[in-house]
Every structure is written in structure tokens, then in C-alpha cells.
Amino acid sequence: MAMLHIVNKSPFERVAFESCLRYVKAGDSILMIEDASVGAIEGTKFADQLKAAMADTSVYVLGGDLAARGMSEDRMIEGIKSVDYAGFVELVADNEKTQSWV
């Protein structure tokens, strides 16, 4: 059963991001929205954990939220896919379950 894990809190302020990475399973997807979008940037202390998860997990970021925080997609970790709101809806529809990490 594939699950979409939606994280909206900054990995630098809350533990939701790390908790998500501990519980995500092979075949699941992670979507970083709102303040969590900064976790998609290369070179942060969470980059290695996220890269390890990407071995068997699809990772997405809401591009508009990343841009709203002054970050450009060219700074993202390689392999993370940027989606818009239509892509967000598609991810929800494509997964059997969703888990919001707050």
C-alpha cells in the first residue's frame, strides 16, 4: 500500500521531517510543502538522510512554496521533483493513503 507523506514544518525547527524519514517505506512518496520545502535544498544537514530515503522513495517539493521562501529549484537535491498544485492533487489521488506530519 503506497502512502503519500506530506511534511509542512521546517526541518530546522521541528522533528516532523526526521520522523517522516524514519517511518517512510519503500514505494512511498514524500511531499514537502510550506516551510518543509527548504529541506529540498542541497547542502543542508538533512540532505544525506533525504538522499538515502530516495533510494526507494519518490520525493517531491511544492515548487511555489520553495520559491516563496526565496529558494530556486536549481539548488534542490538531484532527484527531487518539483510539482505545482495540480501535481499535489495528482499525488494524493495516486496514493492509497496520506499521512500529514505536523
PERAWO-V226949 format. One record per backbone hydrogen bond with DSSP energy under -0.5 kcal/mol. CO is the residue of the C=O (numbers start at 0). NH is the residue of the N-H. If there is no record, write none. Layout:
CO;NH
CO;NH
This chain:
1;95
1;96
2;4
2;28
3;5
3;98
4;6
4;30
5;100
6;32
7;34
9;12
9;13
14;18
15;19
16;20
17;21
18;22
19;23
24;27
27;57
28;4
29;59
30;6
30;32
31;61
32;35
33;36
34;37
35;38
36;39
37;40
39;76
40;43
43;46
45;49
46;50
47;51
48;52
49;53
51;54
52;55
52;56
55;26
57;29
58;80
59;31
60;62
60;82
61;64
61;65
62;66
63;67
64;68
65;68
65;70
66;69
71;74
72;75
74;41
76;79
80;60
82;62
83;87
84;88
85;89
86;90
87;91
88;92
89;93
90;94
91;94
96;3
98;5
98;100
99;101
100;7
